Amino acid sequence: MSDAMKEFYNYPEAKVYVTRPPVIPGLGESGGLEMQLEARGDASWDNLVSATDTFLYYASLTPELQSVSSAMQSDIPQLYFDVDRDQAKFLGIPLSDIFSTMKAYLGSVYVNDFNMFNRIYRVYIQAEAPYRATRDNLDLFFVRGNDGSMVPLTALGTTEYTTGPGSIKRFNMFTTASINAIAAPGYSTGEAMAAMERIAREHLPENIGLEWSGLSYQEKKAGGQTGFVLALVFLFVFLFLAAQYESWVVPIAVLLSLPVATLGAYLGIWATGLENDIYFQIGMVTLIGLAAKNAILIVEFAKVQVDNGVDVVKAAIHAAQMRFRPILMTSLAFVLGMLPMVLASGPGSASRHSIGTGVFFGMLVAITVGIVLVPFFFVLIYKIKKQDPS
């Protein structure tokens, strides 16, 4: 994208914006962030144009955003045709015939579909491009009068050149201007969206509203659920362990070791400058399962010995010694298997970096620190359990 922008700098007469295609085809107009500025209340078209220009100016000064653009075309050359309604009525020509003729030749009119070679094609009526390029081409289009004679369009009105909007879009029943942007390197999409909302709140009038569309709407709707998802993960791990050990207390020794691995994952992405995005959060769910597996190996072995009458401290130390080698071998094999994702390059590497880096550093901390803390938590929970016979 940067190479394309450098090439377009050689054409100062054109304003060019380079955007990525949407991640999910058909959901949104482009990749990145997609926002709609809406003219609400008594806001006019001119108010919306002014608000869009103001937003684009302040967005260009914001470090969280880059490639900010708008699809709005407020002042483009147009040919205005002023129909002489008295003349049309005198000749017995309905206004609808005049407008439909201009629409068919200068624009297009859908006719029907037809099948050919197992494909469906649409049929449109439209004048060829050379015959609808200038004002003089209107002499080529005719409308039938009451007496059956063909009347040229130029005899039914006057033309003049003017400027106006190329197209007026609506979103949620409001006249709208679409704003597209990309999060700058080093910033997450959530931070970029917050920056855009801040600009709209501080610099736009009250009758200009803001709505998200495309993938940005889905992200905003699903945002802030990371804590809820991780809480569900911990809850289901706890319930499965409680059913396995037939105890509500022993699984806590496993759960207490999981924040250690989580802390290692967050420290890893912080040290490498990555973002807490959806890919990292998927990796977190995987990491919690792997860290729980290592803790289960120690807790389960120690619990069997305690049930056979062995002292809690001795059982915990012996379980850690017996399970240290298999835990270390399986965990290191997994960590080394994550290296290709950590060092990935090329298309799609950003998502692999987020998943791989978090799991890689989280497992390293789980191996080095978590294994040491699991026996301690096991002893602590059993001592609390003995103090509370109920």
Secondary structure, DSSP 8 states (H G I E B T S, - for coil): -HHHHHHHTT-TTS--------SSTTSSSSSSEEEEEEE-TT--HHHHHHHHHHHHHHHHT-TTEEEEEE----SEEEEEEEE-HHHHHHTT--HHHHHHHHHHHHS-EEEEEEEETTEEEEEEE---GGGSSSGGGGGG-EEE-TTS-EEEGGGGEEEEEEEE-S--EEETTEEEEEEEEEE-TT--HHHHHHHHHHHHHHHS-TTEEEEE-HHHHHHHHHTT-HHHHHHHHHHHHHHHHHHHHT-SSTHHHHHTTHHHHHHHHHHHHHHHT----HHHHHHHHHHHHHHHHHHHHHHHHHHHHHHTT--HHHHHHHHHHHHHHHHHHHHHHHHHHHHHHHT--STTHHHHHHHHHHHHHHHHHIIIIIHHHHHHHHHHHHHHHHH---
